[in-house]
């Protein structure tokens, strides 16, 4: 009987960022960044804040050919908010833009691989 680990969206987003950093360092992608997160420390307390509008994905990636991939990290049970669905609808149909919901690093690498095959 197998045991399935449950990871938080925060852990998945951190893992995706680490993987994308490695890919950028290796020249496999042009640029990436983590969006919509931040924190500050003031008088013994830590505060989280959002730097983007509601619905902005967790990550974006610019591939070497200029293609842009928007990545929303979700836990295995995480649901897309209405703002996130609205952002996805805005991206759909834009030439050279893709949107994915990633529940693991493997979701991202598999998607990037499929894009590469499609463009070849």
Backbone torsions as a table, in degrees:
resi	resn	phi	psi	omega
1	UNK	NA	126.2	-177.3
2	UNK	-86.4	153.4	176.3
3	UNK	-112.2	127.7	-179.0
4	UNK	-104.4	122.0	178.5
5	UNK	-73.3	143.6	174.6
6	UNK	-108.5	127.9	-179.6
7	UNK	-114.7	143.1	177.1
8	UNK	-74.6	161.9	176.8
9	UNK	-61.1	-36.5	179.2
10	UNK	-62.2	-44.2	178.5
11	UNK	-64.9	-40.4	179.3
12	UNK	-65.4	-43.7	178.7
13	UNK	-61.6	-40.6	178.1
14	UNK	-64.0	-42.6	179.8
15	UNK	-65.5	-40.3	178.0
16	UNK	-63.6	-43.8	178.7
17	UNK	-60.2	-43.8	179.4
18	UNK	-61.6	-43.0	179.6
19	UNK	-65.1	-42.9	179.9
20	UNK	-66.6	-35.5	176.1
21	UNK	-61.0	-43.4	177.9
22	UNK	-63.4	-43.4	179.5
23	UNK	-64.0	-39.8	178.8
24	UNK	-66.0	-42.8	178.7
25	UNK	-60.8	-32.7	-179.8
26	UNK	-84.7	-2.2	-179.9
27	UNK	80.1	12.1	-178.3
28	UNK	-79.9	-23.1	174.0
29	UNK	-134.0	158.5	-177.4
30	UNK	-79.6	-45.5	-175.5
31	UNK	-161.7	153.6	172.4
32	UNK	-150.8	161.2	174.7
33	UNK	-156.8	156.1	175.5
34	UNK	-95.5	127.1	-178.1
35	UNK	-108.0	166.5	166.1
36	UNK	62.0	32.1	177.9
37	UNK	-147.9	158.0	176.7
38	UNK	171.0	167.5	176.3
39	UNK	-155.7	158.8	176.9
40	UNK	-138.8	157.1	-178.2
41	UNK	-119.8	125.8	-178.5
42	UNK	-145.2	125.6	175.6
43	UNK	46.6	54.8	174.9
44	UNK	78.2	2.7	179.6
45	UNK	-126.8	147.1	176.6
46	UNK	-103.6	135.6	-180.0
47	UNK	-122.0	134.0	174.4
48	UNK	-95.3	148.3	177.8
49	UNK	-147.3	157.1	176.6
50	UNK	-103.0	137.7	-178.8
51	UNK	-103.4	-6.1	-176.8
52	UNK	-125.1	170.5	177.3
53	UNK	-69.5	155.4	176.2
54	UNK	-56.3	139.0	178.9
55	UNK	96.7	-14.1	179.0
56	UNK	-64.3	130.7	-178.9
57	UNK	-62.3	164.6	-177.9
58	UNK	-70.1	-33.6	-175.5
59	UNK	-139.8	156.5	164.1
60	UNK	-134.7	151.6	-179.4
61	UNK	-132.2	133.8	171.1
62	UNK	-107.8	117.8	179.5
63	UNK	-78.3	167.5	-175.5
64	UNK	-61.1	-23.7	178.9
65	UNK	-94.4	5.0	179.0
66	UNK	96.0	-7.4	175.5
67	UNK	-60.2	140.8	-179.8
68	UNK	-114.2	131.4	177.1
69	UNK	-118.2	123.6	176.4
70	UNK	-98.1	129.3	-173.8
71	UNK	-123.3	123.3	174.0
72	UNK	-107.1	116.6	179.6
73	UNK	-83.5	134.4	178.1
74	UNK	-139.2	147.4	172.7
75	UNK	-71.5	175.0	-178.3
76	UNK	-61.5	-26.0	-180.0
77	UNK	-109.9	3.0	-176.9
78	UNK	-68.0	141.5	-179.9
79	UNK	-111.9	145.3	177.1
80	UNK	-73.2	131.6	177.6
81	UNK	-75.6	166.7	178.0
82	UNK	-62.6	-39.1	177.5
83	UNK	-62.3	-40.2	178.6
84	UNK	-66.9	-41.0	177.9
85	UNK	-63.9	-37.7	177.6
86	UNK	-63.6	-43.3	177.3
87	UNK	-61.1	-44.1	179.0
88	UNK	-58.7	-43.3	179.3
89	UNK	-62.2	-36.9	178.8
90	UNK	-65.1	-33.9	-177.5
91	UNK	-80.3	-33.7	-178.1
92	UNK	-55.6	131.9	177.7
93	UNK	87.9	-10.6	175.0
94	UNK	-74.6	129.3	-179.9
95	UNK	-62.9	128.8	175.6
96	UNK	80.3	10.5	178.1
97	UNK	-121.0	139.6	177.5
98	UNK	-133.3	153.0	179.0
99	UNK	-132.1	131.3	176.7
100	UNK	-135.1	151.0	168.1
101	UNK	-101.5	120.6	-175.9
102	UNK	-111.5	126.2	177.3
103	UNK	-103.8	1.7	178.5
104	UNK	-165.3	166.8	173.9
105	UNK	-62.0	-38.2	-179.8
106	UNK	-60.4	-36.5	176.5
107	UNK	-57.5	-41.0	-179.0
108	UNK	-69.8	-49.3	-177.9
109	UNK	-63.2	-40.2	177.9
110	UNK	-63.1	-41.9	179.8
111	UNK	-65.0	-45.6	179.1
112	UNK	-61.5	-37.3	177.6
113	UNK	-64.5	-43.8	179.5
114	UNK	-64.1	-38.9	176.6
115	UNK	-61.6	-44.8	-179.4
116	UNK	-60.5	-42.5	178.2
117	UNK	-64.7	-40.8	-178.4
118	UNK	-65.3	-34.6	-178.0
119	UNK	-83.0	-18.3	-176.2
120	UNK	-71.7	NA	NA
